[in-house]
Amino acid sequence: MRELVKSYDVWNPISEKLDHIIIVWKEGDNYYQSEHSATNGSFDIDSLPVATPIPMHIFKGCWDPSLTESPPLAPVDSFLKRPRIIVLMPDDYDTDKSHKHDLTRTPGDFLVQEAKVYEILKQHPHPNIGVYYGCVLWTKDPTLNHTTILEGISKGLQFLHEALGLVHNDINPSNVMLDDAGNPVIIDFDSCIPIGEEIGLSSKCGTFTWTPEPEPTKSLPENDMYGLAQIGEFLEGGKRS
């Protein structure tokens, strides 16, 4: 199943009318981009034609030996900054090459540049400057225990549902962090409301593709269990139903 990452409206500078839409989506472990004519109305992401994968190095950046590799399990209070997946490829870009000198600087390049600044700050810590733990290599971490993660999330949800009568309503990977021991910690409660309350009156709905379809209108434990099931599929191979 395709997962929408971002869509961009492209306007005609002469007519000042919407010309086409550029869509970036994720399928499996790859990212793709496609154009959709504005005259065709709204787009269906699953009906878009097959496209060439965006070369991963465009948004990963090239590893620099001067950078610090982050711990296998990030501290629970840390934030993982990711490069923005945006449209960058010129038409003649050769995806078989790791570099091309006439390509504009990529998000990955800027991320590496920023990391080098953090390396300097790491050597000169200050209480009013953020703490830098290092960079994450783009590989799957074999030390992650999927069973422990899923069981931990399940226990946290059980506590919310049964002890507090609350539903998180936005369970997805970005709202689950790991402590130093690899145990999951649920965060981000801006969609959390009591069981049975109407969604949208006092809270926002969950995250697109991680929320049941059609979008739930009531705060129910099933909303969280759907997100948990999706995380399970995501951990197993990056593919979700």
Secondary structure as GFF3:
##gff-version 3
##sequence-region A 1 241
A	DSSP	beta_strand	3	11	.	.	.	ID=ss1
A	DSSP	beta_strand	18	27	.	.	.	ID=ss2
A	DSSP	beta_strand	30	37	.	.	.	ID=ss3
A	DSSP	three_ten_helix	38	40	.	.	.	ID=ss4
A	DSSP	three_ten_helix	45	47	.	.	.	ID=ss5
A	DSSP	alpha_helix	57	60	.	.	.	ID=ss6
A	DSSP	alpha_helix	107	123	.	.	.	ID=ss7
A	DSSP	alpha_helix	146	158	.	.	.	ID=ss8
A	DSSP	pi_helix	159	163	.	.	.	ID=ss9
A	DSSP	beta_strand	166	167	.	.	.	ID=ss10
A	DSSP	three_ten_helix	173	175	.	.	.	ID=ss11
A	DSSP	beta_strand	176	178	.	.	.	ID=ss12
A	DSSP	beta_strand	184	186	.	.	.	ID=ss13
A	DSSP	beta_strand	193	194	.	.	.	ID=ss14
A	DSSP	alpha_helix	221	237	.	.	.	ID=ss15
###
